[in-house]
Amino acid sequence: EKVRVRHRPRLLSDNGPAYLSKELKQFLKRKDIDHIRGAPYHPQTQGKIERWHRSMKNIVQLQNYYSPSQLAEAIDDFVEYYNNQRYHESLDNMTPASIYYGKEKEVRSEREKIKRETMTLRRQQNLVLVGV
């Protein structure tokens, strides 16, 4: 599917050694990606990813895993759910996939259709209840 990019891609990271390498800097430059580093000792800068990690841990830690492959499968399932099924308040109750693939209008239109149909059905049921 075609993806709309609304802004220049950027990488937000902490100041860990993996993010300070010359190789990463060159790679990001080749790909035309901006690199933004958070303030040292300030994990709140990475609030969204920190929240994602917390959500994942809350779900994944509910089970016992007897092999690394079972854990990997549980994480994969969570990522699938988080990106394609879970509605996010910060995304106007859309899934990340809906936003990424530019389907906001289509989703909103479908929601409005369902809302109209539901309201019509409720009106009809209420009229039956009052005997009209």
The first five atom37 places (N, CA, C, CB, O) and aatype in JSON, in Angstrom:
{
  "aatype": [6, 11, 19, 1, 19, 1, 8, 1, 14, 1, 10, 10, 15, 3, 2, 7, 14, 0, 18, 10, 15, 11, 6, 10, 11, 5, 13, 10, 11, 1, 11, 3, 9, 3, 8, 9, 1, 7, 0, 14, 18, 8, 14, 5, 16, 5, 7, 11, 9, 6, 1, 17, 8, 1, 15, 12, 11, 2, 9, 19, 5, 10, 5, 2, 18, 18, 15, 14, 15, 5, 10, 0, 6, 0, 9, 3, 3, 13, 19, 6, 18, 18, 2, 2, 5, 1, 18, 8, 6, 15, 10, 3, 2, 12, 16, 14, 0, 15, 9, 18, 18, 7, 11, 6, 11, 6, 19, 1, 15, 6, 1, 6, 11, 9, 11, 1, 6, 16, 12, 16, 10, 1, 1, 5, 5, 2, 10, 19, 10, 19, 7, 19],
  "atom_mask": [
    [1, 1, 1, 1, 1],
    [1, 1, 1, 1, 1],
    [1, 1, 1, 1, 1],
    [1, 1, 1, 1, 1],
    [1, 1, 1, 1, 1],
    [1, 1, 1, 1, 1],
    [1, 1, 1, 1, 1],
    [1, 1, 1, 1, 1],
    [1, 1, 1, 1, 1],
    [1, 1, 1, 1, 1],
    [1, 1, 1, 1, 1],
    [1, 1, 1, 1, 1],
    [1, 1, 1, 1, 1],
    [1, 1, 1, 1, 1],
    [1, 1, 1, 1, 1],
    [1, 1, 1, 0, 1],
    [1, 1, 1, 1, 1],
    [1, 1, 1, 1, 1],
    [1, 1, 1, 1, 1],
    [1, 1, 1, 1, 1],
    [1, 1, 1, 1, 1],
    [1, 1, 1, 1, 1],
    [1, 1, 1, 1, 1],
    [1, 1, 1, 1, 1],
    [1, 1, 1, 1, 1],
    [1, 1, 1, 1, 1],
    [1, 1, 1, 1, 1],
    [1, 1, 1, 1, 1],
    [1, 1, 1, 1, 1],
    [1, 1, 1, 1, 1],
    [1, 1, 1, 1, 1],
    [1, 1, 1, 1, 1],
    [1, 1, 1, 1, 1],
    [1, 1, 1, 1, 1],
    [1, 1, 1, 1, 1],
    [1, 1, 1, 1, 1],
    [1, 1, 1, 1, 1],
    [1, 1, 1, 0, 1],
    [1, 1, 1, 1, 1],
    [1, 1, 1, 1, 1],
    [1, 1, 1, 1, 1],
    [1, 1, 1, 1, 1],
    [1, 1, 1, 1, 1],
    [1, 1, 1, 1, 1],
    [1, 1, 1, 1, 1],
    [1, 1, 1, 1, 1],
    [1, 1, 1, 0, 1],
    [1, 1, 1, 1, 1],
    [1, 1, 1, 1, 1],
    [1, 1, 1, 1, 1],
    [1, 1, 1, 1, 1],
    [1, 1, 1, 1, 1],
    [1, 1, 1, 1, 1],
    [1, 1, 1, 1, 1],
    [1, 1, 1, 1, 1],
    [1, 1, 1, 1, 1],
    [1, 1, 1, 1, 1],
    [1, 1, 1, 1, 1],
    [1, 1, 1, 1, 1],
    [1, 1, 1, 1, 1],
    [1, 1, 1, 1, 1],
    [1, 1, 1, 1, 1],
    [1, 1, 1, 1, 1],
    [1, 1, 1, 1, 1],
    [1, 1, 1, 1, 1],
    [1, 1, 1, 1, 1],
    [1, 1, 1, 1, 1],
    [1, 1, 1, 1, 1],
    [1, 1, 1, 1, 1],
    [1, 1, 1, 1, 1],
    [1, 1, 1, 1, 1],
    [1, 1, 1, 1, 1],
    [1, 1, 1, 1, 1],
    [1, 1, 1, 1, 1],
    [1, 1, 1, 1, 1],
    [1, 1, 1, 1, 1],
    [1, 1, 1, 1, 1],
    [1, 1, 1, 1, 1],
    [1, 1, 1, 1, 1],
    [1, 1, 1, 1, 1],
    [1, 1, 1, 1, 1],
    [1, 1, 1, 1, 1],
    [1, 1, 1, 1, 1],
    [1, 1, 1, 1, 1],
    [1, 1, 1, 1, 1],
    [1, 1, 1, 1, 1],
    [1, 1, 1, 1, 1],
    [1, 1, 1, 1, 1],
    [1, 1, 1, 1, 1],
    [1, 1, 1, 1, 1],
    [1, 1, 1, 1, 1],
    [1, 1, 1, 1, 1],
    [1, 1, 1, 1, 1],
    [1, 1, 1, 1, 1],
    [1, 1, 1, 1, 1],
    [1, 1, 1, 1, 1],
    [1, 1, 1, 1, 1],
    [1, 1, 1, 1, 1],
    [1, 1, 1, 1, 1],
    [1, 1, 1, 1, 1],
    [1, 1, 1, 1, 1],
    [1, 1, 1, 0, 1],
    [1, 1, 1, 1, 1],
    [1, 1, 1, 1, 1],
    [1, 1, 1, 1, 1],
    [1, 1, 1, 1, 1],
    [1, 1, 1, 1, 1],
    [1, 1, 1, 1, 1],
    [1, 1, 1, 1, 1],
    [1, 1, 1, 1, 1],
    [1, 1, 1, 1, 1],
    [1, 1, 1, 1, 1],
    [1, 1, 1, 1, 1],
    [1, 1, 1, 1, 1],
    [1, 1, 1, 1, 1],
    [1, 1, 1, 1, 1],
    [1, 1, 1, 1, 1],
    [1, 1, 1, 1, 1],
    [1, 1, 1, 1, 1],
    [1, 1, 1, 1, 1],
    [1, 1, 1, 1, 1],
    [1, 1, 1, 1, 1],
    [1, 1, 1, 1, 1],
    [1, 1, 1, 1, 1],
    [1, 1, 1, 1, 1],
    [1, 1, 1, 1, 1],
    [1, 1, 1, 1, 1],
    [1, 1, 1, 1, 1],
    [1, 1, 1, 1, 1],
    [1, 1, 1, 1, 1],
    [1, 1, 1, 0, 1],
    [1, 1, 1, 1, 1]
  ],
  "atom_positions": [
    [[0.84, -1.19, 0.0], [0.0, 0.0, 0.0], [0.88, 1.25, 0.0], [-0.95, 0.0, 1.21], [2.02, 1.23, 0.46]],
    [[0.32, 2.31, -0.52], [1.05, 3.57, -0.57], [0.95, 4.27, 0.79], [0.5, 4.48, -1.69], [-0.12, 4.33, 1.4]],
    [[2.08, 4.78, 1.25], [2.14, 5.45, 2.55], [2.37, 6.93, 2.32], [3.26, 4.84, 3.44], [3.24, 7.33, 1.54]],
    [[1.59, 7.76, 3.02], [1.79, 9.2, 2.96], [2.75, 9.61, 4.06], [0.44, 9.96, 3.09], [2.57, 9.24, 5.22]],
    [[3.75, 10.37, 3.71], [4.66, 10.9, 4.72], [4.32, 12.37, 4.91], [6.17, 10.72, 4.3], [4.4, 13.16, 3.97]],
    [[3.93, 12.73, 6.12], [3.5, 14.09, 6.4], [4.65, 15.01, 6.77], [2.49, 14.08, 7.51], [4.51, 16.23, 6.72]],
    [[5.75, 14.44, 7.13], [6.89, 15.23, 7.55], [8.16, 14.45, 7.24], [6.81, 15.58, 9.08], [8.11, 13.26, 6.91]],
    [[9.26, 15.13, 7.33], [10.53, 14.46, 7.12], [10.73, 13.44, 8.24], [11.71, 15.49, 7.08], [10.55, 13.77, 9.41]],
    [[11.11, 12.21, 7.9], [11.31, 11.2, 8.94], [12.37, 11.64, 9.94], [11.7, 9.86, 8.31], [13.34, 12.32, 9.59]],
    [[12.18, 11.22, 11.2], [13.16, 11.57, 12.24], [13.26, 10.44, 13.25], [12.77, 12.89, 12.93], [12.31, 9.69, 13.47]],
    [[14.41, 10.36, 13.84], [14.68, 9.37, 14.87], [14.86, 10.11, 16.18], [15.94, 8.5, 14.53], [15.73, 10.97, 16.31]],
    [[14.03, 9.77, 17.16], [14.17, 10.33, 18.5], [14.82, 9.26, 19.35], [12.78, 10.78, 19.11], [14.3, 8.15, 19.45]],
    [[15.95, 9.58, 19.97], [16.66, 8.58, 20.77], [17.18, 9.19, 22.05], [17.81, 7.95, 19.96], [17.18, 10.41, 22.23]],
    [[17.64, 8.3, 22.93], [18.36, 8.79, 24.1], [19.82, 8.98, 23.67], [18.22, 7.79, 25.33], [20.12, 9.0, 22.47]],
    [[20.7, 9.11, 24.61], [22.1, 9.36, 24.28], [22.96, 8.13, 24.5], [22.64, 10.51, 25.1], [24.15, 8.24, 24.8]],
    [[22.36, 6.96, 24.35], [23.1, 5.71, 24.5], [24.17, 5.58, 23.43], [0.0, 0.0, 0.0], [24.07, 6.18, 22.36]],
    [[25.2, 4.78, 23.71], [26.33, 4.64, 22.78], [25.9, 4.19, 21.38], [27.33, 3.66, 23.33], [26.52, 4.6, 20.39]],
    [[24.87, 3.37, 21.29], [24.43, 2.89, 19.98], [23.94, 4.03, 19.1], [23.33, 1.86, 20.14], [23.98, 3.93, 17.87]],
    [[23.47, 5.11, 19.71], [22.92, 6.24, 18.95], [23.93, 7.35, 18.71], [21.73, 6.8, 19.67], [23.6, 8.36, 18.09]],
    [[25.15, 7.17, 19.18], [26.17, 8.2, 19.02], [27.22, 7.82, 17.99], [26.83, 8.48, 20.35], [28.16, 8.58, 17.76]],
    [[27.07, 6.67, 17.37], [28.09, 6.18, 16.45], [28.13, 6.96, 15.14], [27.86, 4.71, 16.15], [27.13, 7.52, 14.69]],
    [[29.31, 6.98, 14.57], [29.52, 7.64, 13.28], [28.73, 6.91, 12.18], [31.02, 7.68, 12.92], [28.2, 7.54, 11.27]],
    [[28.66, 5.58, 12.29], [27.94, 4.79, 11.29], [26.46, 5.15, 11.25], [28.11, 3.29, 11.59], [25.88, 5.29, 10.18]],
    [[25.85, 5.3, 12.42], [24.44, 5.68, 12.46], [24.25, 7.07, 11.86], [23.9, 5.64, 13.9], [23.32, 7.31, 11.1]],
    [[25.14, 7.97, 12.21], [25.05, 9.34, 11.69], [25.1, 9.33, 10.16], [26.2, 10.23, 12.25], [24.32, 10.02, 9.5]],
    [[26.01, 8.55, 9.59], [26.13, 8.46, 8.13], [24.88, 7.82, 7.51], [27.39, 7.66, 7.75], [24.39, 8.27, 6.48]],
    [[24.39, 6.76, 8.15], [23.19, 6.08, 7.65], [22.01, 7.04, 7.61], [22.86, 4.86, 8.53], [21.3, 7.12, 6.61]],
    [[21.79, 7.77, 8.71], [20.66, 8.7, 8.77], [20.8, 9.8, 7.73], [20.55, 9.31, 10.18], [19.81, 10.24, 7.14]],
    [[22.02, 10.25, 7.51], [22.25, 11.29, 6.5], [21.9, 10.76, 5.1], [23.72, 11.77, 6.54], [21.26, 11.45, 4.32]],
    [[22.33, 9.53, 4.8], [22.02, 8.92, 3.49], [20.52, 8.77, 3.28], [22.7, 7.55, 3.36], [20.02, 8.93, 2.17]],
    [[19.81, 8.46, 4.34], [18.36, 8.24, 4.26], [17.56, 9.52, 4.46], [17.93, 7.21, 5.28], [16.33, 9.5, 4.44]],
    [[18.25, 10.64, 4.67], [17.62, 11.95, 4.88], [16.67, 11.92, 6.09], [16.85, 12.38, 3.62], [15.53, 12.36, 6.02]],
    [[17.19, 11.38, 7.2], [16.43, 11.27, 8.45], [17.08, 12.16, 9.49], [16.35, 9.8, 8.94], [18.28, 12.07, 9.73]],
    [[16.28, 13.02, 10.11], [16.79, 13.86, 11.2], [16.97, 13.01, 12.46], [15.83, 15.04, 11.48], [16.2, 12.08, 12.7]],
    [[17.98, 13.35, 13.25], [18.21, 12.65, 14.52], [18.04, 13.65, 15.66], [19.63, 11.99, 14.56], [18.76, 14.65, 15.74]],
    [[17.09, 13.36, 16.53], [16.83, 14.22, 17.68], [17.17, 13.41, 18.93], [15.33, 14.71, 17.71], [16.68, 12.3, 19.11]],
    [[18.01, 13.99, 19.77], [18.39, 13.3, 21.01], [17.68, 13.93, 22.19], [19.92, 13.35, 21.22], [17.56, 15.15, 22.29]],
    [[17.2, 13.07, 23.07], [16.56, 13.55, 24.29], [17.59, 14.09, 25.27], [0.0, 0.0, 0.0], [18.78, 13.8, 25.17]],
    [[17.1, 14.87, 26.21], [17.98, 15.41, 27.25], [18.53, 14.26, 28.1], [17.23, 16.44, 28.14], [17.8, 13.32, 28.42]],
    [[19.8, 14.33, 28.46], [20.38, 13.27, 29.31], [19.61, 13.13, 30.62], [21.86, 13.57, 29.6], [19.19, 14.12, 31.22]],
    [[19.44, 11.89, 31.05], [18.77, 11.55, 32.32], [17.34, 12.09, 32.38], [19.58, 12.11, 33.49], [16.85, 12.46, 33.45]],
    [[16.68, 12.14, 31.23], [15.32, 12.66, 31.17], [14.46, 11.72, 30.32], [15.29, 14.12, 30.6], [14.17, 12.04, 29.16]],
    [[14.05, 10.56, 30.86], [13.3, 9.59, 30.05], [11.94, 10.09, 29.59], [13.11, 8.32, 30.84], [11.35, 9.52, 28.68]],
    [[11.43, 11.16, 30.21], [10.13, 11.7, 29.8], [10.16, 12.18, 28.34], [9.72, 12.85, 30.72], [9.12, 12.22, 27.68]],
    [[11.36, 12.53, 27.85], [11.49, 12.96, 26.46], [11.0, 11.86, 25.52], [12.96, 13.34, 26.13], [10.4, 12.13, 24.48]],
    [[11.27, 10.63, 25.9], [10.85, 9.47, 25.1], [9.51, 8.94, 25.6], [11.93, 8.36, 25.16], [9.3, 7.73, 25.61]],
    [[8.62, 9.81, 26.02], [7.37, 9.42, 26.66], [6.55, 8.41, 25.9], [0.0, 0.0, 0.0], [6.05, 7.46, 26.5]],
    [[6.4, 8.59, 24.59], [5.54, 7.69, 23.82], [6.1, 6.27, 23.78], [5.36, 8.21, 22.4], [5.37, 5.3, 23.97]],
    [[7.41, 6.16, 23.54], [7.98, 4.8, 23.47], [8.04, 4.19, 24.86], [9.39, 4.83, 22.84], [7.88, 2.98, 25.01]],
    [[8.27, 5.01, 25.88], [8.26, 4.49, 27.25], [6.86, 3.98, 27.59], [8.69, 5.6, 28.27], [6.73, 2.94, 28.25]],
    [[5.84, 4.67, 27.16], [4.45, 4.23, 27.39], [4.17, 2.94, 26.63], [3.46, 5.33, 26.96], [3.48, 2.06, 27.13]],
    [[4.7, 2.85, 25.41], [4.54, 1.64, 24.61], [5.17, 0.46, 25.34], [5.16, 1.81, 23.21], [4.57, -0.61, 25.44]],
    [[6.39, 0.66, 25.84], [7.07, -0.42, 26.57], [6.24, -0.85, 27.79], [8.47, 0.03, 27.02], [6.12, -2.05, 28.06]],
    [[5.68, 0.11, 28.51], [4.88, -0.23, 29.68], [3.63, -1.03, 29.27], [4.46, 1.05, 30.43], [3.29, -2.02, 29.92]],
    [[2.96, -0.6, 28.2], [1.78, -1.33, 27.72], [2.14, -2.76, 27.33], [1.15, -0.6, 26.52], [1.43, -3.7, 27.67]],
    [[3.25, -2.91, 26.61], [3.68, -4.24, 26.19], [3.99, -5.11, 27.4], [4.92, -4.14, 25.27], [3.55, -6.26, 27.47]],
    [[4.73, -4.57, 28.35], [5.07, -5.35, 29.54], [3.83, -5.76, 30.31], [6.01, -4.56, 30.45], [3.74, -6.88, 30.81]],
    [[2.86, -4.86, 30.42], [1.63, -5.17, 31.15], [0.89, -6.35, 30.54], [0.72, -3.95, 31.2], [0.28, -7.14, 31.26]],
    [[0.93, -6.47, 29.24], [0.25, -7.58, 28.56], [1.11, -8.84, 28.57], [-0.1, -7.19, 27.11], [0.65, -9.92, 28.95]],
    [[2.36, -8.7, 28.17], [3.24, -9.85, 28.0], [3.55, -10.52, 29.34], [4.54, -9.43, 27.32], [3.68, -11.74, 29.4]],
    [[3.67, -9.75, 30.4], [4.03, -10.33, 31.69], [2.88, -11.07, 32.37], [4.53, -9.25, 32.61], [3.06, -11.62, 33.45]],
    [[1.71, -11.11, 31.75], [0.59, -11.84, 32.33], [0.74, -13.35, 32.15], [-0.71, -11.38, 31.69], [0.04, -14.12, 32.82]],
    [[1.63, -13.78, 31.29], [1.79, -15.2, 30.98], [3.17, -15.69, 31.4], [1.58, -15.45, 29.48], [4.08, -14.9, 31.65]],
    [[3.3, -17.01, 31.47], [4.61, -17.65, 31.66], [5.08, -18.15, 30.31], [4.54, -18.82, 32.71], [4.3, -18.7, 29.54]],
    [[6.35, -17.97, 30.02], [6.92, -18.42, 28.75], [8.03, -19.41, 29.07], [7.47, -17.22, 27.91], [8.86, -19.18, 29.95]],
    [[8.03, -20.5, 28.34], [8.97, -21.57, 28.63], [10.09, -21.65, 27.6], [8.25, -22.89, 28.68], [10.97, -22.51, 27.69]],
    [[10.06, -20.75, 26.64], [11.16, -20.68, 25.67], [11.2, -19.27, 25.1], [10.98, -21.75, 24.53], [10.19, -18.56, 25.1]],
    [[12.36, -18.86, 24.62], [12.45, -17.53, 24.0], [11.5, -17.36, 22.82], [13.88, -17.27, 23.54], [11.01, -16.27, 22.56]],
    [[11.25, -18.46, 22.09], [10.35, -18.34, 20.93], [8.91, -18.05, 21.36], [10.39, -19.64, 20.09], [8.19, -17.34, 20.66]],
    [[8.49, -18.58, 22.51], [7.15, -18.27, 23.01], [7.05, -16.79, 23.38], [6.81, -19.14, 24.24], [6.04, -16.15, 23.1]],
    [[8.08, -16.26, 24.0], [8.1, -14.84, 24.35], [8.1, -13.98, 23.09], [9.33, -14.51, 25.22], [7.36, -13.0, 23.0]],
    [[8.92, -14.36, 22.11], [8.97, -13.61, 20.85], [7.61, -13.6, 20.17], [10.03, -14.21, 19.9], [7.19, -12.58, 19.62]],
    [[6.91, -14.72, 20.2], [5.58, -14.8, 19.6], [4.59, -13.9, 20.33], [5.07, -16.26, 19.61], [3.76, -13.24, 19.7]],
    [[4.67, -13.86, 21.65], [3.78, -13.0, 22.43], [4.04, -11.53, 22.12], [3.96, -13.26, 23.94], [3.11, -10.73, 22.03]],
    [[5.3, -11.17, 21.96], [5.64, -9.78, 21.62], [5.13, -9.45, 20.22], [7.18, -9.54, 21.71], [4.58, -8.37, 20.0]],
    [[5.32, -10.37, 19.28], [4.8, -10.16, 17.92], [3.29, -9.96, 17.93], [5.17, -11.35, 17.01], [2.76, -9.1, 17.23]],
    [[2.59, -10.78, 18.72], [1.13, -10.65, 18.82], [0.75, -9.28, 19.39], [0.56, -11.76, 19.7], [-0.21, -8.66, 18.93]],
    [[1.5, -8.83, 20.39], [1.2, -7.52, 20.97], [1.41, -6.41, 19.95], [2.09, -7.28, 22.21], [0.58, -5.51, 19.84]],
    [[2.51, -6.47, 19.21], [2.79, -5.44, 18.2], [1.68, -5.41, 17.15], [4.17, -5.7, 17.51], [1.23, -4.33, 16.75]],
    [[1.23, -6.57, 16.72], [0.13, -6.65, 15.75], [-1.13, -6.0, 16.33], [-0.16, -8.13, 15.37], [-1.77, -5.18, 15.66]],
    [[-1.47, -6.35, 17.55], [-2.64, -5.77, 18.22], [-2.5, -4.26, 18.37], [-2.85, -6.42, 19.6], [-3.42, -3.51, 18.05]],
    [[-1.36, -3.82, 18.86], [-1.14, -2.41, 19.16], [-1.23, -1.55, 17.9], [0.23, -2.22, 19.82], [-1.78, -0.45, 17.93]],
    [[-0.68, -2.04, 16.8], [-0.63, -1.24, 15.57], [-1.89, -1.35, 14.71], [0.55, -1.66, 14.76], [-2.21, -0.42, 13.97]],
    [[-2.6, -2.47, 14.79], [-3.69, -2.71, 13.85], [-5.08, -2.82, 14.46], [-3.42, -3.94, 13.1], [-6.07, -2.73, 13.73]],
    [[-5.17, -3.02, 15.77], [-6.49, -3.21, 16.38], [-6.79, -2.21, 17.48], [-6.59, -4.59, 16.92], [-7.94, -1.81, 17.65]],
    [[-5.79, -1.8, 18.22], [-6.02, -0.93, 19.38], [-6.21, 0.52, 18.94], [-4.83, -1.04, 20.37], [-5.38, 1.07, 18.21]],
    [[-7.3, 1.11, 19.38], [-7.54, 2.52, 19.09], [-6.77, 3.38, 20.08], [-9.06, 2.85, 19.13], [-6.71, 3.06, 21.27]],
    [[-6.18, 4.46, 19.59], [-5.34, 5.32, 20.41], [-5.99, 6.69, 20.55], [-3.92, 5.46, 19.81], [-6.27, 7.37, 19.56]],
    [[-6.23, 7.08, 21.78], [-6.83, 8.39, 22.03], [-5.99, 9.51, 21.42], [-6.99, 8.63, 23.53], [-6.53, 10.46, 20.86]],
    [[-4.67, 9.37, 21.52], [-3.78, 10.41, 20.99], [-3.84, 10.51, 19.47], [-2.35, 10.15, 21.43], [-3.36, 11.49, 18.89]],
    [[-4.42, 9.5, 18.81], [-4.58, 9.5, 17.35], [-6.04, 9.68, 16.97], [-4.03, 8.2, 16.75], [-6.47, 9.2, 15.92]],
    [[-6.8, 10.36, 17.82], [-8.22, 10.61, 17.57], [-8.99, 9.3, 17.41], [-8.39, 11.48, 16.3], [-9.85, 9.15, 16.53]],
    [[-8.67, 8.35, 18.28], [-9.3, 7.03, 18.3], [-9.17, 6.27, 16.97], [-10.76, 7.16, 18.64], [-10.1, 5.63, 16.5]],
    [[-7.98, 6.37, 16.4], [-7.63, 5.61, 15.21], [-6.53, 4.62, 15.6], [-7.16, 6.55, 14.04], [-5.9, 4.75, 16.65]],
    [[-6.32, 3.64, 14.74], [-5.17, 2.76, 14.94], [-3.96, 3.38, 14.26], [-5.45, 1.32, 14.39], [-4.12, 4.15, 13.31]],
    [[-2.76, 3.07, 14.73], [-1.58, 3.57, 14.02], [-1.57, 3.16, 12.55], [-0.31, 3.07, 14.7], [-1.14, 3.94, 11.69]],
    [[-2.02, 1.96, 12.25], [-2.05, 1.51, 10.85], [-2.99, 2.37, 10.01], [-2.48, 0.04, 10.76], [-2.67, 2.69, 8.86]],
    [[-4.14, 2.76, 10.56], [-5.07, 3.63, 9.83], [-4.42, 4.95, 9.47], [-6.35, 3.87, 10.65], [-4.58, 5.46, 8.37]],
    [[-3.68, 5.5, 10.41], [-2.99, 6.77, 10.17], [-1.87, 6.57, 9.16], [-2.43, 7.35, 11.49], [-1.74, 7.33, 8.21]],
    [[-1.07, 5.55, 9.37], [0.1, 5.29, 8.53], [-0.3, 5.1, 7.07], [0.85, 4.06, 9.03], [0.37, 5.6, 6.16]],
    [[-1.39, 4.39, 6.85], [-1.83, 4.12, 5.48], [-2.83, 5.14, 4.95], [-2.43, 2.75, 5.4], [-3.4, 4.94, 3.87]],
    [[-3.05, 6.22, 5.69], [-3.91, 7.3, 5.21], [-5.37, 6.93, 5.09], [0.0, 0.0, 0.0], [-6.04, 7.38, 4.16]],
    [[-5.89, 6.12, 5.99], [-7.27, 5.66, 5.91], [-8.2, 6.38, 6.88], [-7.34, 4.18, 6.17], [-9.3, 5.9, 7.15]],
    [[-7.77, 7.53, 7.41], [-8.59, 8.25, 8.4], [-9.98, 8.58, 7.85], [-7.89, 9.53, 8.84], [-10.98, 8.34, 8.52]],
    [[-10.04, 9.12, 6.63], [-11.34, 9.51, 6.05], [-12.24, 8.29, 5.87], [-11.13, 10.21, 4.69], [-13.43, 8.35, 6.16]],
    [[-11.67, 7.21, 5.4], [-12.44, 5.98, 5.2], [-12.99, 5.46, 6.53], [-11.55, 4.91, 4.52], [-14.15, 5.06, 6.61]],
    [[-12.17, 5.46, 7.57], [-12.6, 4.98, 8.89], [-13.68, 5.9, 9.45], [-11.4, 4.91, 9.87], [-14.69, 5.42, 9.97]],
    [[-13.47, 7.21, 9.35], [-14.47, 8.16, 9.87], [-15.8, 8.02, 9.13], [-13.96, 9.61, 9.73], [-16.87, 8.06, 9.74]],
    [[-15.73, 7.84, 7.83], [-16.94, 7.67, 7.03], [-17.7, 6.41, 7.46], [-16.58, 7.59, 5.53], [-18.92, 6.44, 7.6]],
    [[-16.98, 5.32, 7.66], [-17.61, 4.07, 8.1], [-18.23, 4.23, 9.49], [-16.59, 2.93, 8.11], [-19.32, 3.72, 9.74]],
    [[-17.55, 4.94, 10.38], [-18.08, 5.18, 11.72], [-19.36, 6.01, 11.66], [-17.03, 5.9, 12.59], [-20.32, 5.72, 12.37]],
    [[-19.38, 7.03, 10.81], [-20.59, 7.86, 10.66], [-21.75, 7.04, 10.13], [-20.31, 9.05, 9.73], [-22.89, 7.2, 10.58]],
    [[-21.47, 6.18, 9.17], [-22.51, 5.31, 8.6], [-23.09, 4.41, 9.7], [-21.94, 4.44, 7.44], [-24.31, 4.29, 9.83]],
    [[-22.23, 3.79, 10.48], [-22.69, 2.92, 11.58], [-23.5, 3.72, 12.59], [-21.49, 2.24, 12.28], [-24.52, 3.24, 13.09]],
    [[-23.05, 4.93, 12.89], [-23.76, 5.78, 13.85], [-25.16, 6.12, 13.35], [-22.96, 7.08, 14.12], [-26.13, 6.03, 14.1]],
    [[-25.27, 6.51, 12.06], [-26.59, 6.83, 11.49], [-27.52, 5.63, 11.53], [-26.43, 7.32, 10.03], [-28.68, 5.74, 11.92]],
    [[-27.0, 4.47, 11.14], [-27.81, 3.25, 11.15], [-28.26, 2.89, 12.56], [-27.04, 2.08, 10.53], [-29.4, 2.49, 12.77]],
    [[-27.37, 3.04, 13.51], [-27.69, 2.74, 14.91], [-28.76, 3.69, 15.44], [-26.44, 2.82, 15.8], [-29.69, 3.26, 16.11]],
    [[-28.62, 4.97, 15.13], [-29.6, 5.96, 15.58], [-30.97, 5.69, 14.97], [-29.13, 7.39, 15.23], [-31.99, 5.8, 15.65]],
    [[-31.0, 5.34, 13.7], [-32.27, 5.02, 13.03], [-32.92, 3.81, 13.68], [-32.04, 4.76, 11.53], [-34.12, 3.81, 13.95]],
    [[-32.13, 2.78, 13.94], [-32.66, 1.57, 14.59], [-33.19, 1.89, 15.98], [-31.57, 0.49, 14.67], [-34.25, 1.39, 16.35]],
    [[-32.48, 2.69, 16.75], [-32.94, 3.06, 18.1], [-34.25, 3.84, 18.04], [-31.86, 3.89, 18.82], [-35.15, 3.61, 18.85]],
    [[-34.35, 4.76, 17.09], [-35.6, 5.53, 16.96], [-36.77, 4.6, 16.67], [-35.47, 6.6, 15.83], [-37.85, 4.72, 17.26]],
    [[-36.54, 3.66, 15.74], [-37.6, 2.71, 15.39], [-37.99, 1.86, 16.6], [-37.15, 1.8, 14.24], [-39.18, 1.63, 16.84]],
    [[-37.01, 1.4, 17.35], [-37.3, 0.59, 18.54], [-38.04, 1.4, 19.6], [-36.0, 0.02, 19.13], [-38.94, 0.88, 20.25]],
    [[-37.67, 2.65, 19.77], [-38.35, 3.52, 20.74], [-39.79, 3.79, 20.33], [-37.59, 4.85, 20.89], [-40.68, 3.83, 21.18]],
    [[-40.03, 3.96, 19.03], [-41.4, 4.17, 18.55], [-42.26, 2.94, 18.82], [-41.4, 4.5, 17.04], [-43.43, 3.06, 19.17]],
    [[-41.68, 1.76, 18.65], [-42.41, 0.52, 18.93], [-42.73, 0.45, 20.42], [-41.6, -0.72, 18.49], [-43.83, 0.05, 20.8]],
    [[-41.78, 0.83, 21.27], [-41.98, 0.78, 22.72], [-43.09, 1.72, 23.2], [-40.69, 1.12, 23.44], [-43.85, 1.38, 24.11]],
    [[-43.19, 2.9, 22.58], [-44.22, 3.86, 23.01], [-45.54, 3.63, 22.27], [-43.73, 5.29, 22.78], [-46.52, 4.31, 22.55]],
    [[-45.57, 2.68, 21.34], [-46.81, 2.32, 20.67], [-47.19, 3.21, 19.52], [0.0, 0.0, 0.0], [-48.38, 3.34, 19.22]],
    [[-46.25, 3.83, 18.86], [-46.57, 4.7, 17.72], [-46.51, 3.91, 16.44], [-45.61, 5.89, 17.65], [-46.75, 4.46, 15.37]]
  ]
}
